[in-house]
């Protein structure tokens, strides 16, 4: 299955150490052209740890909002623009939701802050 930029997926996300991983939600941030032609994708980690929700590299998703409900997440969560991984599509179990264009524009801001892009 091909995933699209903005899809919220349930995936085996690798630990930073490179050994092992855990099943968790992630956001597909790679462009759709590469998602179509490659067997892997770039994802941003999603966590329920809200400590960094106000930082420019993170985006809060509140499940009580219409956009939060569209995400498919069960709890208020944060997209971590500074915690990216390239994973094989086979590590994605399924799509659970999607972020709106408005939310993805905010994700773009988080990615720009994390990568120091203009």
N, C-alpha and C positions, 0 to 999 in steps of 0.2 A: 504494500500500500504506500502511496506517496502522501507525505504530510506537507502541509502548507505553512508558510510563515504566519504566525499568530495562533496556531493550534496549541492548545494545552493538552499535553499527553502524559500518560503514566509510563514511566521508563525506568530501566535499571541505570541509575546515575552513578558514575564512577567516583570513588573517594579521591581526594586530592593526592593521596600517597601513591595512587596508581594501582594499588592492590585492593580488589573487591569493589563493592558498591552497594547501593540500596535502592529499593523500589520507591520512587517518589514522583510527584508531578514535576514537569519541566515545560518550558515554553520554547517552541520552535522559532528560532530567530534567523536562520539561514534563508537566503532568497529562494523563491519558488523555482527558478530555472535550475539551480543546482540541486534542489530537492528532487526534481524530476529526473535528472540525468545521473545522479550519484546514489550510491547505496548507503550513504551516511548523511547526517545532518548536524547542524550546530544548534545546541539548546542552552537555555539559561535555567539555572536551578530555581525552583520555587520552594520556599520554606514557610512554615507557620511561626518561625521565630521572628517576631515583629520588632526586635530591638533596633534594627537599622532602617526601619520603615521611612524615617524622615531624611535619610541621606540621599544625595543626588544620584548615587549609583543604584538605588533600590526603588522599586515601585510597589506601593501598597495596593492590594486588591481586597476590597471589602465585599464579602459575600452577600450582605444585605442590600446592596445596590443592584440595579438591573444589569450593569456590566459585570459585576461580580458573579451574579447568578449564571450569566452566559459563559463564564470561565469553566464551570463544572466543578470548581473547587468546593470542598465541604466546610472549610474554615477560612477566616481572614488569613491572607498569606502575602508574602513579599516575593517579587521577582528580583533575583540578584543579578544585576547587570555586570557584576564583577566576578561571577562564578559561572563560566561557560565551559562547555565540553563538546567535543565532536564525538558522536556515537553512531554506531551502525543502526540502521532502521530496524534490524532484527531485535534490538534491545528495547524497542518501543512496544508495549503491550497493546495500547489502544489510545485513541483520542478521547478525551473526556469533556472538552469544551473548546472555546475559542475566545480570543480577545478582540474587541472592536478596533476599528481603525484609530479611534481616539486614544484608546489605551495603548495601542502599538506605537503611536507617536510619542507617548510618554516613555515607553520602553526604549525607543530610539534615543531619547534624551538621557536615559540611564546608561545606555551602552556608550554614548558619546562621552559622558562623564567618566566612565570606567576606563575607557581607552584613550582619553585625552584627545579626542577628535574635535575639530572646529565645528 
